[in-house]
């Protein structure tokens, strides 16, 4: 009887030990799974035309990741960013970057701030069901419009061109300007869409378009011809959308001012920053709309602090922080899931999601932001300062 009791006790003890071991193993697996970081793979341009936009956005995102991780991450999981340099967004290099990041376990892919240049990265991500995010692409093509059904997985935290051009028209109208000459840089779709949106909203407001010119930056030789024609037109404002890093902006401004034409020039966020300014003649009577002021006079003190920390070249830096906040919001609402389709469905329902850049909204048709407040900066004698803010009241069709 005692031997039998001893055997039963031994069996129970062994079973108990086994159960404890199984529980410990299961707990270890659960802990490992829970602690696995959420990996953002970021394909960025450090050397080419997009470097003034990609670099500051990435720097701001890295700071925001540190802040979230200091709070415990997202549902107990830390965030991490793995980068790959597209070296000027050369398509083969960009594609190789995307494949490298995806093979390295990226849960979400971030890409450069132009939809044409981002396309190789976006395509590789969405083909694998992975969410593709740009901090500051500004067209409605970052979504199904360009990438078809799989484009449901593509989003940008940049302001959509229709919204930006509309805000520019609204600001110009508020300044009392009534006639506009349009100068379209045809090198990328964002530039073209902004001017198209300005025109659509300008005509709605009752403005008159007195001239329309087209030129091409990034090696184009027709800028001076456009300037010559603009100098023969009387307008209250000259409207364009182009970037200093693309080469044509300084030629455009210098050509106007050298001829004694001091007509105000109004540019999009692409024309942000002072890195491109020519020394002579100095830039005068030049305006642009942007996400945030980098000149220490933004209405939000937290924006001024971050701009100084990341040495921002343009106000687009703030979209890097906003993109991280948006992704964190989506993952939390998905109860920790990083599944691309799940996150996309949630993000399409974003309505006024708070970020440091302002409130972010998307829709099933617009996967870039609309309704956010713009800062308006004026450069006079090569000195930049904030002169106002504006929110688009209408998102026109173009």
ChimeraX attribute file (.defattr): number of C-alpha atoms within 10 A of each C-alpha:
attribute: neighborCount
match mode: 1-to-1
recipient: residues
	/A:1	6
	/A:2	7
	/A:3	8
	/A:4	9
	/A:5	10
	/A:6	11
	/A:7	12
	/A:8	12
	/A:9	12
	/A:10	12
	/A:11	12
	/A:12	12
	/A:13	12
	/A:14	12
	/A:15	12
	/A:16	12
	/A:17	12
	/A:18	12
	/A:19	12
	/A:20	12
	/A:21	12
	/A:22	12
	/A:23	12
	/A:24	12
	/A:25	12
	/A:26	12
	/A:27	12
	/A:28	12
	/A:29	12
	/A:30	12
	/A:31	12
	/A:32	11
	/A:33	11
	/A:34	14
	/A:35	14
	/A:36	13
	/A:37	18
	/A:38	22
	/A:39	20
	/A:40	23
	/A:41	25
	/A:42	27
	/A:43	31
	/A:44	29
	/A:45	25
	/A:46	18
	/A:47	15
	/A:48	16
	/A:49	18
	/A:50	21
	/A:51	20
	/A:52	23
	/A:53	28
	/A:54	30
	/A:55	24
	/A:56	25
	/A:57	30
	/A:58	26
	/A:59	21
	/A:60	25
	/A:61	24
	/A:62	18
	/A:63	17
	/A:64	20
	/A:65	21
	/A:66	15
	/A:67	12
	/A:68	16
	/A:69	16
	/A:70	10
	/A:71	11
	/A:72	13
	/A:73	19
	/A:74	19
	/A:75	13
	/A:76	15
	/A:77	16
	/A:78	20
	/A:79	21
	/A:80	17
	/A:81	18
	/A:82	15
	/A:83	19
	/A:84	19
	/A:85	16
	/A:86	27
	/A:87	19
	/A:88	18
	/A:89	29
	/A:90	15
	/A:91	17
	/A:92	11
	/A:93	18
	/A:94	28
	/A:95	21
	/A:96	19
	/A:97	25
	/A:98	27
	/A:99	15
	/A:100	16
	/A:101	24
	/A:102	20
	/A:103	9
	/A:104	12
	/A:105	13
	/A:106	24
	/A:107	21
	/A:108	25
	/A:109	27
	/A:110	31
	/A:111	32
	/A:112	31
	/A:113	25
	/A:114	24
	/A:115	25
	/A:116	18
	/A:117	20
	/A:118	26
	/A:119	20
	/A:120	21
	/A:121	29
	/A:122	31
	/A:123	20
	/A:124	20
	/A:125	28
	/A:126	22
	/A:127	12
	/A:128	11
	/A:129	17
	/A:130	25
	/A:131	28
	/A:132	30
	/A:133	30
	/A:134	30
	/A:135	30
	/A:136	31
	/A:137	28
	/A:138	31
	/A:139	28
	/A:140	24
	/A:141	24
	/A:142	29
	/A:143	26
	/A:144	19
	/A:145	15
	/A:146	15
	/A:147	17
	/A:148	10
	/A:149	11
	/A:150	19
	/A:151	22
	/A:152	24
	/A:153	29
	/A:154	27
	/A:155	30
	/A:156	30
	/A:157	29
	/A:158	30
	/A:159	30
	/A:160	26
	/A:161	31
	/A:162	27
	/A:163	27
	/A:164	33
	/A:165	32
	/A:166	27
	/A:167	31
	/A:168	30
	/A:169	27
	/A:170	20
	/A:171	20
	/A:172	23
	/A:173	16
	/A:174	11
	/A:175	10
	/A:176	9
	/A:177	16
	/A:178	18
	/A:179	20
	/A:180	27
	/A:181	22
	/A:182	25
	/A:183	25
	/A:184	22
	/A:185	26
	/A:186	17
	/A:187	18
	/A:188	15
	/A:189	17
	/A:190	26
	/A:191	24
	/A:192	20
	/A:193	24
	/A:194	31
	/A:195	29
	/A:196	21
	/A:197	23
	/A:198	28
	/A:199	25
	/A:200	20
	/A:201	27
	/A:202	24
	/A:203	13
	/A:204	13
	/A:205	13
	/A:206	11
	/A:207	18
	/A:208	17
	/A:209	17
	/A:210	14
	/A:211	17
	/A:212	16
	/A:213	16
	/A:214	17
	/A:215	19
	/A:216	19
	/A:217	21
	/A:218	13
	/A:219	11
	/A:220	15
	/A:221	12
	/A:222	13
	/A:223	22
	/A:224	17
	/A:225	14
	/A:226	19
	/A:227	21
	/A:228	14
	/A:229	12
	/A:230	23
	/A:231	17
	/A:232	10
	/A:233	14
	/A:234	15
	/A:235	20
	/A:236	19
	/A:237	21
	/A:238	23
	/A:239	26
	/A:240	28
	/A:241	24
	/A:242	28
	/A:243	25
	/A:244	20
	/A:245	21
	/A:246	20
	/A:247	18
	/A:248	22
	/A:249	24
	/A:250	20
	/A:251	15
	/A:252	22
	/A:253	22
	/A:254	22
	/A:255	21
	/A:256	19
	/A:257	18
	/A:258	12
	/A:259	11
	/A:260	10
	/A:261	16
	/A:262	16
	/A:263	18
	/A:264	19
	/A:265	23
	/A:266	25
	/A:267	28
	/A:268	25
	/A:269	30
	/A:270	24
	/A:271	23
	/A:272	31
	/A:273	25
	/A:274	17
	/A:275	11
	/A:276	15
	/A:277	18
	/A:278	15
	/A:279	11
	/A:280	11
	/A:281	15
	/A:282	17
	/A:283	22
	/A:284	20
	/A:285	17
	/A:286	22
	/A:287	26
	/A:288	24
	/A:289	29
	/A:290	26
	/A:291	25
	/A:292	32
	/A:293	29
	/A:294	29
	/A:295	20
	/A:296	17
	/A:297	15
	/A:298	22
	/A:299	14
	/A:300	13
	/A:301	11
	/A:302	10
	/A:303	21
	/A:304	17
	/A:305	13
	/A:306	21
	/A:307	26
	/A:308	12
	/A:309	13
	/A:310	19
	/A:311	14
	/A:312	23
	/A:313	21
	/A:314	27
	/A:315	26
	/A:316	34
	/A:317	32
	/A:318	32
	/A:319	32
	/A:320	30
	/A:321	26
	/A:322	27
	/A:323	28
	/A:324	24
	/A:325	21
	/A:326	20
	/A:327	19
	/A:328	20
	/A:329	21
	/A:330	23
	/A:331	21
	/A:332	15
	/A:333	14
	/A:334	15
	/A:335	11
	/A:336	18
	/A:337	14
	/A:338	20
	/A:339	15
	/A:340	20
	/A:341	16
	/A:342	16
	/A:343	23
	/A:344	22
	/A:345	16
	/A:346	15
	/A:347	25
	/A:348	20
	/A:349	14
	/A:350	18
	/A:351	13
	/A:352	15
	/A:353	16
	/A:354	15
	/A:355	17
	/A:356	18
	/A:357	25
	/A:358	18
	/A:359	17
	/A:360	24
	/A:361	22
	/A:362	22
	/A:363	15
	/A:364	13
	/A:365	13
	/A:366	20
	/A:367	31
	/A:368	30
	/A:369	27
	/A:370	27
	/A:371	23
	/A:372	21
	/A:373	20
	/A:374	24
	/A:375	21
	/A:376	26
	/A:377	27
	/A:378	23
	/A:379	21
	/A:380	14
	/A:381	14
	/A:382	17
	/A:383	13
	/A:384	21
	/A:385	17
	/A:386	21
	/A:387	12
	/A:388	14
	/A:389	18
	/A:390	20
	/A:391	18
	/A:392	22
	/A:393	13
	/A:394	15
	/A:395	19
	/A:396	18
	/A:397	10
	/A:398	14
